[in-house]
């Protein structure tokens, strides 16, 4: 009984495998997007053929689809290389893509994205197909992580090679020797009080300091002013200033009266 059960289970499994077998197709329909511009394009890539999108080179190595009796599903083994940032071509993605689950095995790139829509049989353009040597060359391209490691190593080596060394600078480099002819022209240092650089005559006698009140100072000042000679021109100027002041006051008073009348 147990043997019959095992044979029945094996038969069911094999029959399911036969029904669920995938069919090889010669074309892959893919959707590509430029994340910067938002442009979405539908591209058709033949198996073992290369199609470019932006800096991407997309090659489909195999494309399979389930039969109509099964749940629709498409499988494609995709090989994507990139030439971004003026670098040599390197492999950015190599693996299986499923049309029903684009996010399961997605291409990681800051600018472009590409995923599988379906596999089908179509007319293949022979100029897009790659030779065995070209496919082998793609297999030998470095992977993205290898390029990153090489770049890090190169940057580290460059940094170490260009790193400035500690240089001991003597104090003498900061001290410029003074030539003899310049030294003779410099003034000699004089001990004691500083020299009078402004050439001020200091040969004066200090006057006697007199303390007086504000009133006495005002009277003394008036007396000194009266002693000053007064010229006729000065008197005329004062008279004109007084007349002008009187005229201005008279004009102001007249204007005020006129405004009151209004």
Secondary structure as UniProt FT lines:
FT   HELIX           2..19
FT   STRAND          22..24
FT   STRAND          27..34
FT   TURN            35..37
FT   STRAND          40..47
FT   STRAND          49..53
FT   TURN            54..55
FT   STRAND          56..66
FT   TURN            68..69
FT   STRAND          74..82
FT   HELIX           84..86
FT   STRAND          90..98
FT   TURN            102..105
FT   STRAND          112..120
FT   HELIX           126..128
FT   HELIX           132..139
FT   HELIX           144..162
FT   HELIX           171..174
FT   HELIX           180..185
FT   TURN            197..198
FT   HELIX           214..227
FT   HELIX           232..261
//
